[in-house]
Structures are given as C-alpha cells and as structure tokens.
Amino acid sequence: MRATLAAVLGIDVSLLQSGMGGVAGPELACAVSNAGAAGCAGGYKLVGGPLSAMLDRLTAGTDRPVGVNLIPEVVGPVELGQQVAQVLDETPPQVYLSLFGMPGDAVFDRIAAAGRRLVVQVGTVEDGVRVADRGAVVVAQGIEAGGHLLGTSTRDELVGALRERLPEACLVAAGGIGAPAAAGRALAAGADGVLLGSAFVVAHESRAHPYFKQAVTAADAADTVITDVYAIGWPNRRHRVLATAATRDPMQVTKFIGKTVVEGKSYLVPRFSAAVPTDVTSGRIEEMAMYCGQDCGAISSELSAADVVAEFARVLPGVAVAEIGKG
C-alpha cells in the first residue's frame, strides 16, 4: 500500500498547481490551496526583500498546505541556498518547497533537516529515482508539458518507467493534462496525482496577461511548438510555447519589445526573453513567451481556481490510501 499525494501533503485532492514564475503569484497559489489542492507560488529569481514580500502575501492568504517553487538552474547554488533559507526561516511548517529540476545534495539535506515536504519535478528516470531516495514527491514531466522541458519521454512513458522502479514512491504526472480525462489516463499509467500548469494559466487568479489567457483558450495542440528561442534568462533549455513571430523567425534582431514590473521594480523585456507576459506587462505581448501544454484544446474558458480544482477532484484520489498499481 502507498499513500496518495493528498495524504502525503495533507490536502483534500491529489492535485498540484505548477509554480509558474510570473503567472503563479500568491493569489493563485492561495486560491488553489483554499480549494483543497496544493497551490504553489513561483519564486523564480526572487531573493531578499522581494522574496520576503511574496512570502508574506502567501502565508497571509492561506493556512492550508501551499508551496514555493524554486529553479536551481536559473539561480545557481549560492542564490538557491539563500532562497531555500528564506522560505524555511520566514514561513510556517505547512509551506512545502517545490523544485523544478535537480538541486545539489546540500539542498536536499537542508530541507529534510527542517522537516519540510519537498516536491521535485524531473524529466528522466534516473533523476526520479534519486529524488525518491531522498524522500521527496516525484513529479514526472512529459514532453507534452508547456514550459521548460526536462526530458524527452512522454508523460505516461516516464510515469510507467518510474512506477516500475519505484513501486511505493509518490508519483505525480505532469504534461498535457488539460482535462479530467487526461488526468485519468495518467492515473492509469501509475501516477498518484497530477500537476496542472496551462489549466491554471487561464484561472481568474492567475497573473497571466489577458492576451496570454485568450491565446491559451483559443489554441489546440497544433498551435504549440518546442523551441529554444526564448533563451534570455533561461539558456540551454527547450520550451513548449504557443507559436509566435519569434518562434517562426528566430533570426530577428534582439531588441526590447516591452516592459514589466516584478515586486515593484520595472524591467525592460527583450525579444526572446524567457519571461512570460503578466498583467503588468506591456508591449508586443504577441511575440513573448507564452508557455502552453499540448492538451490546451481541452481548455476553452477562463475559470476560477476553485472551479478548476472541483473539475479535477471528480477523478483524482483524496486522502485515502491507494492500492499499488492503481494510482
């Protein structure tokens, strides 16, 4: 017997919200957690005062389990250590840490010593086994996923391979899950829960720019592409995005095409930036990185975060113990 994701994190529904930088602010994360799933705010490159300000809003908005997502490869080990220390020092025990990609051993050790729950998203079997050996929840990301791709396997292939190697680990499927039917297929492949990104991009509480939200609800799988053109701020990583003028013509001049605000500070946005357009971004939104999963055809309208959770709760396990092999 193995515990469901809901039991591991102390939530009602075995559902994780992706901690999407820029899009997933405290408002979205708290709304998801208050609805019974596990919300997650994107920490991205925030550190010091800006990270503290975000953490204050996050902990004020919910007393349910809620996460902070950090990205080892975009900040480096020193800054990641600072971020982890801030989250552990400035938040209560119900705040879990979510990592996109693999950290060093010191990060695993520090989080375990603090007694915090840890969720790590991976794209390979080898990384998944390592994460499970450290006692963390394993999020298996398939290439159907919107955003930054960590591997080359499809979602259900990776889940199945990890389940074979890790019969008792808590596995979460990510990638191309835009509707409950896709979540059901992921459970059948061996997952204990699912992670949603694109479905929450269009939530009312999401900070995605209105153009971005409308583009996701109007798109289908054929409108997404895998590309490495959005490399400024996140180099050497393939991304699944909605096709834009930037993806169609990557030889364009790199120049500033907009501006945005992050925790009260203004920034210019260059063409080919990995930053998403948010509700405080202006300029050529249609050329910016709009991350979107392959199941976007199932996402046709903007809903509240609570409505998204309720829709998926019909097929996802709750706090009961799951039988091995049944997800």
Number of C-alpha atoms within 10 A of each C-alpha: 10 18 20 28 33 24 18 15 25 18 23 21 28 28 29 30 27 29 30 26 21 22 27 28 25 29 21 28 31 30 25 30 28 21 19 23 32 31 32 31 29 24 26 21 18 21 19 11 11 15 19 17 13 19 22 13 14 25 19 10 18 20 14 21 25 31 31 29 23 27 23 21 15 15 18 12 15 9 16 23 17 13 24 19 14 17 21 18 11 15 15 13 14 17 27 24 22 26 20 23 18 20 19 11 9 11 17 16 12 15 18 15 9 11 12 17 20 22 26 24 26 26 25 19 20 11 18 28 17 14 23 19 12 13 15 24 24 26 31 32 29 25 25 23 27 29 24 21 22 21 17 13 18 18 24 22 15 27 33 21 15 24 23 12 14 17 14 15 25 24 29 28 30 33 30 30 29 23 18 18 13 18 25 19 14 26 25 16 21 26 31 33 27 28 24 26 25 29 30 30 29 28 23 18 23 26 26 27 22 16 14 25 23 15 18 29 19 15 21 19 16 12 18 24 21 20 20 20 22 25 18 16 12 17 14 10 15 20 27 23 26 30 22 17 11 19 21 12 10 15 9 12 10 13 12 14 17 18 17 19 16 13 11 8 8 12 12 16 24 18 24 24 22 23 22 22 29 24 17 14 20 16 15 14 20 16 19 28 27 31 27 31 30 25 23 26 18 21 20 16 13 20 16 17 29 19 14 21 26 15 13 23 18 12 17 23 22 24 17 13 15 17 13 15 18 11 25
